[in-house]
Amino acid sequence: MKFRVERDVLAEAVSWVARGLPARPPVPVLSGILLVADAEGTVTLSAFDYEVSAKITIAADVAEPGTVLVLGRLLADISRNLPARPVDVAVDGNKVQVTCGSSRFSLLQMPADDYPTLPASPQASGSIDGQAFTHAVAQVSVAADKGDTLPILTGVRVEIDGDRMTLLATDRYRLAMRELTWNPTQSDASHVVLIPAKTLSDTARSLGAAGSVDLAVGSAAGGDGLVGFEAGSRRTTTRLLDGEYPKVSSIFPTSTDTEAVVKTADLVEAVKRVALVAERNTPVRLRFGDDQVAIEAGTGDDAQASEAVESTVTGPDIEIAFNPHYLLDGLGAVGTAYTRISFTQASRPAVLSGQESADGEADLSYRYVLMPVRFAS
Amino acid sequence: MSRRQFAAPVRTAPGPPDDTGCTILHVDMDAFYASATLLAHPHLVGTPVIIGGSGNRGVVLSATYEARRFGVTSAMPMARARRLCPSATVLPPEHEVYAAISAAVMDTFWSITPLVEPLSLDEAFLDVSGALRRLGGPASIAQLIRDTIADEQRITCSVGVAPSKYLAKIASGLAKPDGMVVVPAAEVVGFVQALPVGALWGVGERTEEALTRLGLRTVGDIAHTPVSTLVRALGDAAGHHLHDLAWGRDTRRVQPSQRERSIGSNQTFETDLDDADEIRRRILAQATRTCSRARSARMAGRTVTLTVRFSDFTTITRSKTLREPTDSTKAVYEAAVALFDGLGLQRARLRLVGVRLEKLLDSAQAPVQGLLDEPEYGWRDAERAVDRAAARFGRGAVQPASLLKTRQGASDPPRRDLS
């Protein structure tokens, strides 16, 4: 095998693929990046950890087609640090020579024959705007469970019904749901998949810069249990979580008694300050009424703090306590200048949604449902 | 029940003891567990009775004075106690009865002074300095307590009346059974210095040995030994401390209701167990006891500790800190079983399991992050209902199905986890 490629093209491709390399590979070959050069002038780089596969194809002057497996992190470090010159990669016996200007690297070949077969390249089921997708994934994945109690809750549930896509995640303390539209190849597309939240947000971030992301689900993804993403020359597949996701439709409150609209940034700042005195696992208390929200934390025995933020409040006054981190996650995710918070009772979930102006309409495409903290009786 | 008995020093001062300034009372029930158990067995009063686990692994919890005369002491293996006193009746402990009597006794104390420091179920320190105008001198308050408890609970207690905690404790020991000893403030030094060194609080077998090596047999010997010698023999803190005690100096005050730091329960099996399902059931039983105690004490804890003792007595503990404080049997059981499963034991033979709830706080102050999908009435309410049923019909009135005793001769029952 022998090919020549621009330094920037190689470095970008290698570092993108290397993201998917396992930190502790279950088998040694998985710490490698597979390079396949074909006679048509392309080189494909891939990495795999049995869960996630990443593949990128770049243009190169291929003098001699072939396949080679080299240590991934080392190749990523090297290509990032090479001078800005064309890079030559060539097999020499059991070594791989990387030459760029006057610098030379000789890497050990890993046994490419032992490398597992990657999941087949998925056929797209449809496409979605990259930035909108990345934003939606970030909004929802904050609510996914980070622990290990219920593996199913570490995922984001993606439901596709025609041109509507619904992303949802919950750790049972809060739930985030985002509805958006996409362009399916078939108008009657209908799928429900559960994608590990961490992988999904990594993937969305790494592909979202491209204008459009192709999504492959169901049989199009090359077999059940997989989901595929493609943007430009980058393709990735992820193994889905298996299991029954809990029913969540009954979680959304059906009525609203009190509704408050606050400037998101002001409330975030105030909650952050007041929460400084809230010890681990203790809540911040919010009292909505008299055109303001009064925020307090701490108890008589310890430090206390309070602050008030302007707010429109319709309906009866309400006093409610939240875990400050969960509240800040929600306020950070709405992504609009104003946040509308709807309540029924102090013991029942509150719903956060975004809105562009103080007296505008609420944008219900994103909802963050947050269960309050109560005191045991 | 104290393992060592001392004779009271002979009083030299004439007249009745002067209780002025003796505001500290130490009240100790006489053979509490035995007396309380005998309430239900009046025909055994006056005979040797041992309370404790009756199996071959049991230990003595308490014994009547008739049995103690044979050398039976608490914490002694039951097998040995039976050999010492073959004529004794052995009765199983009845913890609900003890808890109920103890609560009533503590209520009696609180009706006299808020400064009550319970040491265990059956003994407490009281500082009665604030009750003197209302109820008379310390000795008459002590007599009032003794009469009230004897009348209401039908068990006897002994009271030590002294100017300080350790003297009150020594005095109540000397007053046993069913008596009262007053240590007048003016006679403290003579009283304490006539005692053997082992009578001092904090002097165990090791310290006593060290003191005997120095030729110190009475507290008076300690009092007249230079502090530097004591410090050399016993260390800095213990040396100074003993010297102070020997001169009757004890500045510790009665600390009302010290907060419990942990609540736990453990069980030594009749025979060693290696069946994981059976062990999980025993863990459930301990979790059930621990949590019902936590709920009745209105405490919630955040750390669950599992204790496992192997057949060779090696003991290990594993802890897990939960996301938030809990008093729920289900949550504690799940955490304890996860810890047990995490040990990865391959049919290891176990002698004991224990479940303990730590980092306790008042459950009224324990914030609970609610769950979005929790039903209006959940496990918490079910467990509270079980507590109420237990309060009315006795412990075990409602319990997990897997803990029900199977009928003799019945075929293997279906085994299910609590879920």
Interface residues (C-beta under 8 A of the other chain):
Chain A: T170 R172 Y173 R174 L175 P246 V248 S250 I251 N281 T282 P283 T299 A321 N323 Y326 S347 P349 V369 M371 P372 V373 R374 F375 A376 S377
Chain B: A300 R302 R323 E324 P325 D327 S363 A364 Q365 A366 P367 V368 Q369 G370 L371 L372 D373
